[in-house]
Amino acid sequence: MDLHEFIHKIPKTETHLHIEGAVPWFFFEKVNPTKYSGVPYFRTPEFRYRDFAQFESILIEHALEIFKSADNYFEVASSIFKNAQSQNIRYIETSFHAGMIEFLKIPGQEILEAITSAAPADLEVRVFLGISRNAYTDYLGPVIENAVENWDNLAGIDLHGPEDLPMEEWTSPLWDRASSRGLEIKAHAGEFGPPSNIDHAIQELGVKRIQHGVAARESNELIKLIIDRDICLDMCPISNYKLRVIDSWIEHPLGSFLDKGIKCTISTDDPFSFSNTLEDEYHACVEKLNLHPSVLPVIAKNGFLVADLPETKKELFTKEIDLSWAEFLNGSAGD
């Protein structure tokens, strides 16, 4: 077994995936074969976004071509989940953007049901509502409150949106109510924002799952807090490089975080935007970040450690990872 075979074979998780940013390219080719023929410039290997605004503009423009009904969410989710299974991904946490409820005037519960019903029986899927820092509008405020209190099959909520927006007063109480109801709570922080955003998400919102968290490298005190609170960083190396969160691959802090004992996972974030797969992320750890292959089973196990799964299932996946790693080591020794 070589490294490529090992990465493909081990059971994996996606714990940071935006469904509107994960539309497979062939959906656009079906909508408009002439307009969307060929590879667009932003999906070429060498392309890096100028800034977050450029990334967001391109993503929204394209997402609105595809998502017009709950049925579209079902179709896209079905394709995403099928592709995930081809990579031996066993567990997915994906979010849909609350803003789409207001823009498209589609009931959020219909979108939630469309995504959850697209999940194959042998793939564990958990769906989150992504809520921007300025999402509490007259229209969306009551929707968000109702989601936290009443939506069946909602796994949790995730704080989205540009980090330079101020944290509004409604945010902390909503995260408290979600947590008290047993929902998983997450927050995007420390991607483009400072370490203080991560600190606020942990200490004020009470999250144990930070999406990205790259800026933690700037604060030893924050790193200690992350370790002491057993916070998981759901990181996305290719996204971070393409969006210039890091200047160069070698600057990515994933390896140093793991060395310090921080629990980290890796995911694709927005594969529509970055033309990446989860297997690409695993390869990037070794080939771009220069990490030893031995970190890969650790990362894979971390995904299952934080997963919303029974302990028996977590143990089975962990054993499967260990067996594959032993097979890989035996194969390497024989080369």
N, C-alpha and C positions, 0 to 999 in steps of 0.2 A: 504494500500500500504506500503510495507516495502522498505528498502533502495535499495535492488536489483531490485525491480520492478520500483522504481523511476529512477534509473540510466538507466535501459533499455528503459523506456518510453519517457524520455525527448528527444527532438530533439537535435542533437549534430553535431559538426563539426570536421573534421580532417584538420588541417592547417599546418601540418609538416609530410609529408609522402613521402618516396623515393620509387618509383615504383619497382626498381630493388631489393630493400630490403623488399618488401612486397609480394613476390611470395608465395602463399599458398603451404604448404608442399606436398600436393597430386600431384602437378605437377612433383615433383622429383620422387615420387613413380611410376608415369606413365612412366617417361623417363627410369628409371632403378629400377624395383621393388626389385631386389636382393640387389643392392648397398644401396638403400634408405629405406630398411625395418626397422621398429622400430623408436624410438625417438633418434635422434643424441644427443651426450653429450652436445652440446652447446645450445640445446633447453630444457634442463631439468630445473626445477624450481630453483634449488640451484646453477646453473652455473653462474659464472661471468667471463667476459673476462679478460685476463691478461693485455691487453693494446689495444689501438686503432689499432695497426698493426695486431694483431691477429684477431680482429673483421673484419677488412677490407679484410684480406687475405681469410677468410672463406666465406665472402659475395661474393667477386668477383669470387672465384672458383665456387661457386654454381650458381651464376647468369649466368655465361657463359655456363652452361649446358642447360639453358632454353632459353635465348634470342639469337636467330640466325637470326630472320627476324622481320619485322614490324608486321606480323601476330601473332607472339609470344607475342608482346606487347598488341595486341588486346585481345588475349585469357586471358592473365594474368590480364589485367585491367578489363575485364568483370567479372572475378571471384572476384577480389577485391571489385568492386562496388556492386556486388550482396551481398557479405558478409557485406559490410557497411550498406546496406539497412536493413539487418536483425537485425542490432543494432540501427536502427532509426537514422542513420547518414544522414543528409540532404544536407551537403555541404562538398566538399573535395578540398583541394589544394594539388596536388601531383607534384613531379618533376621527370624528367628522366635525366640521367647523360650524358652530352655532350660527354664525353670520349667514350661512347658506339658507337657514330656516327663514330668516327675515327677507333675504334677497329673492328667493325663489317662491316664497309663501307656501312651502311644503311643511306640513306638521312634522315636528322633530321626531315624534314617536314612529311615524311612518318610515322615516329614514333609518332610524335605529332598527326597526323590525326588518327592513330590507337588507341591511348589512348582516344582522345576526342570522337571518334565515338563509343567507347565502353560504354559511359556513358548512363544510362537509362534516359528516358525523365523526370522522377520525382526526379532525383538526380543532384544537381548542381555540376559540376566538372570544376576546373580551373587547367590548366597544365603549369608548369614552366620548364624552361631549367636550369638544375643544372650545374654550371660552376666552375671548380676547380681553385684554385689560380694560378696554373701553366698551365692552359688549352690553352693558346694562342700560339699554335704551328703553324707551317707553314700550316698544313692541317686544323686545327680547327679554327684558327683566322678568316679567311674569312667566315667560316660557322657561327660562333658566330655573326659576324657583320651583316651578312645577316638575321640571326634569329631576331635580334633586330629591323632591319629596315623593314623586309618584311613578316615575317611569320604570316599568319592569324591564329587566334585562340590561339596564344601564350599569356598566361595571364601575364607572367613576367619572371624574371630571379632570380636565387638564387646562392649566392657564397658558394661553397662547398670546401671540401678538408682539409687536415691537416693544422691546424692553425699555425704551426711553419714555414710554407713556407712564404717567404717575399711577401708583397703586390706589385705586378708589376705595371708598369706605365700605362698599358692599362686599368686597372680595373676601376678607377674612371671615365674616359671619357665614357667608355661603359655604366656604371651605369647611368651617366647623360643622355646619349642619350636614354636609355631605359625609364627613367622616363619622359623625354620630349615627348616621343611618347605615353605616357599614360599607359605604362606597370607597373605592381607592381614590386618593387625591394625589395629583401630580402638579408640577409647574415647570414651564420652560424658564430657565434662568441661567445666567452666566454664559450665554452664547455670544451675544453682542453687548450685553450689559455687564456691569461691574460685579465683583464678589458680593457686594452688599445685597444684590438682588437674590443671590442664592441664600444668604443668611436670612433675609426676610422670609423667603419661601419656607425655610426650615422652621424658624422660630415663631413667625407670626401666622403662617398658613398651616403649619403642622405637617408638611409633606415629608415623606420618606423616600420619594422618587423625584429626582431632578432630571429634567430632560436637557441634555448637553452638560452644563456645569463646567465648561472649559475654564472659565475665569477663576475657579477655585485655586488654580496654580499660582495665583497672585497673593494668596493669603495663607500663611501657616496656621493662623488661628482658626480660619474657616476649615482647613483640612482636618484639624483636630476635631472640630465640631462634627464634621461629616463622619469621621471614624467613630467618635463617641456615640453618635445617634444611629449608627449603622444605616446611613443614607446610601441609596443606590443611585449612581449616575448612569442614565441611559444615553450612551454616547453614539455619535454618528461621524466617524472620521472622514469619510469621503465628502459628506455634506460640509463639514467644517473646513475642509480644504477648498472645495469649490466656491464656498461663500466667503473665503478669505478671513474666517475666524482665526485661522492660523496662517502665518506667512509661508511656511514650508512644512512639508510632511513631518520632518524630523522634530518639529516643535510641538507636535501634538502630545498632550500630557497623559494619554491613556496608559502608557507603560509606567510612568512614574506614579500615577495614581494606584495602579495595581500593586506596584512595589511597596507602597505605603500601607497597603491593606484596605484600600477603598474598593467597595463592591461596584464593578462596572459591567455593563452590557454593551453590545454594539448592535446597531440597527441601520436601516437605510434612510429613514426620515421621509424623503420625498423622491422616490426613484424615478418618477416622471421627469423631474427637474435635473437629476444628476446621472440618469442612465446607468444606475447601479443595481446590483443584486446583493442579497445578504452574503452570498459566497464571495462576491467581490470585496465586501467589507472585511471578511476573514483573511483573504489574500492580502489586502492592503496592510493589515496589521504586521504581517511578516515582510512583505516586499516594499512597502513605503515607509512604515514607521520603524522598521528594523527591529521588531520585537521577536523574541525567541518563539518558535512554534509551541512551546510548552504553555504559553499564556492562553492559547486558543481553547483548550478544554476548560480552563478556569473561567474564561468569559462565557463559554457555552453553559457551564453549570450555574453561573450567576444568574443567567436568564431564567432558569428553572427555580432557583432559590427564591426569587421575588415573584414568581408566577402565581396566579390565583388558581392553584391546583391542590388536590389532596396530597398529603405527604407521601403516600404510597406511590403515586404517579411520579412525583419528583425523584424519589429514590430509584425508580425504574429507569428514568431518563439519565440520571447521574451514573448509574451502573453501565448503561449503554455507551455513554461518553467515555468512561474509563476503559471499557473493553476495546473500543475503537482506538483509543490512544495507545494502549498496550500493543495492539496489532500494528499500528503505525511505527512504534518504536522497534518492534521486532523486524519489520520490513526494512527500516532504515539501517538496522544493525547488519542485516544481510547484504546490503548493497556494497 
